[in-house]
Amino acid sequence: MSTSRKVVLATGASSGIGPASAELLAERGHHVVLGSRRTERLKEITEDIHAAGGSAEYHATGVTESELAESISDPEGRERMRTYRSVAIPASSVAAAIAFAMDQPAGVDVGEIIVRPTAGRT
Ligand SMILES: NC(=O)c1ccc[n+]([C@@H]2O[C@H](COP(=O)([O-])OP(=O)(O)OC[C@H]3O[C@@H](n4cnc5c(N)ncnc54)[C@H](OP(=O)(O)O)[C@@H]3O)[C@@H](O)[C@H]2O)c1
């Protein structure tokens, strides 16, 4: 359990990195607030966290879709960006990096985390 309980807002919490991070941070004693559009998934994840003894709530949120790929004029480059964004480092690995940052003492601020794969895709 973390020594300093925080309130954590997890956006994109219905699949992938969001729930992996929310579950890990709740396990470490933080209160997690889950947000995304699919509230039925958020309800299930919140119930799982409660069942495991954690503290969580959820709210429906909607944000603007990423337009990064659309800003690339070269068709091949655009498609590569779409593919790149869809290929995953395991969500649990990203969650572990986020939890590391969250667990720093009050006087330490980890403002940015860069997570990169260490191996090429096959
Ligand atoms: N996994 C990786 O290796 C990796 C690496 C670098 C960057 N990323 C980026 O990290 C982000 C999350 O990755 P992931 O693998 O966890 O993706 P994911 O499994 O597809 O999860 C995306 C989450 O975002 C939510 N979402 C999508 N559109 C939304 C909108 N308009 N408003 C509110 N919520 C929205 C989805 O929930 P609802 O559909 O329920 O709203 C879902 O919970 C992505 O942007 C991805 O490109 C991932």
The ligand as an SDF file (V2000), in Angstrom:
LIG
                    3D

 48 52  0  0  0  0  0  0  0  0999 V2000
   -0.6760    0.6630  -25.4430 N   0  0  0  0  0  0  0  0  0  0  0  0
    0.4480    1.2320  -25.8880 C   0  0  0  0  0  0  0  0  0  0  0  0
    1.4930    0.6100  -26.1050 O   0  0  0  0  0  0  0  0  0  0  0  0
    0.4910    2.6780  -26.1190 C   0  0  0  0  0  0  0  0  0  0  0  0
    1.7250    3.2940  -26.3130 C   0  0  0  0  0  0  0  0  0  0  0  0
    1.7520    4.6770  -26.5100 C   0  0  0  0  0  0  0  0  0  0  0  0
    0.5720    5.3970  -26.5130 C   0  0  0  0  0  0  0  0  0  0  0  0
   -0.6100    4.7510  -26.3270 N   0  0  0  0  0  0  0  0  0  0  0  0
   -1.8060    5.5410  -26.3220 C   0  0  0  0  0  0  0  0  0  0  0  0
   -2.4110    5.4530  -25.0270 O   0  0  0  0  0  0  0  0  0  0  0  0
   -3.8270    5.5570  -25.1720 C   0  0  0  0  0  0  0  0  0  0  0  0
   -4.5170    4.3690  -24.5280 C   0  0  0  0  0  0  0  0  0  0  0  0
   -4.0460    3.1580  -25.1180 O   0  0  0  0  0  0  0  0  0  0  0  0
   -4.8030    1.7920  -24.8370 P   0  0  0  0  0  0  0  0  0  0  0  0
   -3.9480    0.7270  -25.4160 O   0  0  0  0  0  0  0  0  0  0  0  0
   -5.1650    1.7250  -23.3890 O   0  0  0  0  0  0  0  0  0  0  0  0
   -6.0960    2.0000  -25.7530 O   0  0  0  0  0  0  0  0  0  0  0  0
   -7.5860    1.3600  -25.6840 P   0  0  0  0  0  0  0  0  0  0  0  0
   -7.5620    0.0160  -25.0330 O   0  0  0  0  0  0  0  0  0  0  0  0
   -8.1350    1.4950  -27.0420 O   0  0  0  0  0  0  0  0  0  0  0  0
   -8.3470    2.3300  -24.6730 O   0  0  0  0  0  0  0  0  0  0  0  0
   -8.7830    3.5860  -25.1030 C   0  0  0  0  0  0  0  0  0  0  0  0
   -9.6300    4.1690  -23.9810 C   0  0  0  0  0  0  0  0  0  0  0  0
   -9.9410    5.4980  -24.3260 O   0  0  0  0  0  0  0  0  0  0  0  0
  -11.3490    5.6900  -24.2300 C   0  0  0  0  0  0  0  0  0  0  0  0
  -11.7950    6.6020  -25.2690 N   0  0  0  0  0  0  0  0  0  0  0  0
  -11.6140    6.4670  -26.6060 C   0  0  0  0  0  0  0  0  0  0  0  0
  -12.1740    7.5150  -27.2460 N   0  0  0  0  0  0  0  0  0  0  0  0
  -12.7050    8.3180  -26.2800 C   0  0  0  0  0  0  0  0  0  0  0  0
  -13.4160    9.5390  -26.3130 C   0  0  0  0  0  0  0  0  0  0  0  0
  -13.6900   10.1500  -27.4650 N   0  0  0  0  0  0  0  0  0  0  0  0
  -13.8220   10.0840  -25.1310 N   0  0  0  0  0  0  0  0  0  0  0  0
  -13.5410    9.4690  -23.9520 C   0  0  0  0  0  0  0  0  0  0  0  0
  -12.8690    8.2930  -23.8550 N   0  0  0  0  0  0  0  0  0  0  0  0
  -12.4530    7.7410  -25.0130 C   0  0  0  0  0  0  0  0  0  0  0  0
  -11.9490    4.3180  -24.4260 C   0  0  0  0  0  0  0  0  0  0  0  0
  -13.1650    4.2450  -23.7190 O   0  0  0  0  0  0  0  0  0  0  0  0
  -14.6380    4.3820  -24.3270 P   0  0  0  0  0  0  0  0  0  0  0  0
  -14.6010    3.8260  -25.7280 O   0  0  0  0  0  0  0  0  0  0  0  0
  -15.4660    3.5900  -23.3700 O   0  0  0  0  0  0  0  0  0  0  0  0
  -14.9350    5.8470  -24.2550 O   0  0  0  0  0  0  0  0  0  0  0  0
  -10.9220    3.4200  -23.7570 C   0  0  0  0  0  0  0  0  0  0  0  0
  -11.1900    3.3500  -22.3650 O   0  0  0  0  0  0  0  0  0  0  0  0
   -4.0970    5.6410  -26.6810 C   0  0  0  0  0  0  0  0  0  0  0  0
   -4.1880    6.9990  -27.0450 O   0  0  0  0  0  0  0  0  0  0  0  0
   -2.8390    5.0370  -27.2880 C   0  0  0  0  0  0  0  0  0  0  0  0
   -2.6260    5.5250  -28.5860 O   0  0  0  0  0  0  0  0  0  0  0  0
   -0.6840    3.4250  -26.1250 C   0  0  0  0  0  0  0  0  0  0  0  0
  1  2  1  0
  2  3  2  0
  2  4  1  0
  4  5  1  0
  4 48  2  0
  5  6  2  0
  6  7  1  0
  7  8  2  0
  8  9  1  0
  8 48  1  0
  9 10  1  0
  9 46  1  0
 10 11  1  0
 11 12  1  0
 11 44  1  0
 12 13  1  0
 13 14  1  0
 14 15  2  0
 14 16  1  0
 14 17  1  0
 17 18  1  0
 18 19  2  0
 18 20  1  0
 18 21  1  0
 21 22  1  0
 22 23  1  0
 23 24  1  0
 23 42  1  0
 24 25  1  0
 25 26  1  0
 25 36  1  0
 26 27  1  0
 26 35  1  0
 27 28  2  0
 28 29  1  0
 29 30  1  0
 29 35  2  0
 30 31  1  0
 30 32  2  0
 32 33  1  0
 33 34  2  0
 34 35  1  0
 36 37  1  0
 36 42  1  0
 37 38  1  0
 38 39  2  0
 38 40  1  0
 38 41  1  0
 42 43  1  0
 44 45  1  0
 44 46  1  0
 46 47  1  0
M  CHG  2   8   1  16  -1
M  END
$$$$
